[in-house]
């Protein structure tokens, strides 16, 4: 049985060792970049997004102003049920209203897809760089990036295939939801049913999306926390690592379930802590930054020739401030990466990466 309290304590201790003993700003900057590229700093602040609440309120207001019936009102009969062809026509009309040509839209879509694939490849490779830096208390990029190219490419291909399959299933579910909504005349502004009937018809699709999100959350957690570590230790490809991790999960079901909920709970706590830390840092730097910006504006107004250089300096300072704010999340990233390694080692001592001989890491593999 894994003693999670002990694992959390030693993970905090190792995080302090890596980042504060001694404190080196250059190491912080490099490790922040590695953690960001590996995806360990990308999810802070994404939880609790309240943008949907505003959309729901606007939809409710639109329902009142347009006279859309609710579940308390009698149903309004419709002359005919819209077909799927009507849905396609409605989507084409919506696309035409954006005044975006098809070739331009295709070019933008292709560029976005290529960028996503590139970032996915970099994220897969940098996961091994981050593992190397954490376990060796280092801040290297070049050497581990080249050393673990085979494992990184294998993980990237898995992410790519898994992403395509997940998006396909999600697209099918969303399309079926759109067909259901179109059947009730939502896209034609001729709603033929009340809110309760529409919600009941959309319930299977909503549950399917929830199940897909849950499966993706669980898979991503164990993939990044356990599978990548097994690949790193045994120098194997992703499918072979998955088989070993699944065997490990099968023999430690309770520990893995506890680990999942403990990590989710700790991430919510650290999300709240990081929010207050960011607010404190922002408030402490707001007045000095405001004074500096005021001085820059005054100088630019007095000496017009300096406007462009001063603007460039302000933009650079702003980008540096954004990056420094990202650095505030580095201790959490190091802690969670360390915690996953410590818990994995307690389930199977063979995967204690901190006692992993550095000589074995230099074994080269062909693509």
Order of alpha helices (4+ residues) and beta strands (2+ residues): alpha-alpha-alpha-alpha-alpha-alpha-alpha-alpha-alpha-alpha-alpha-alpha-alpha
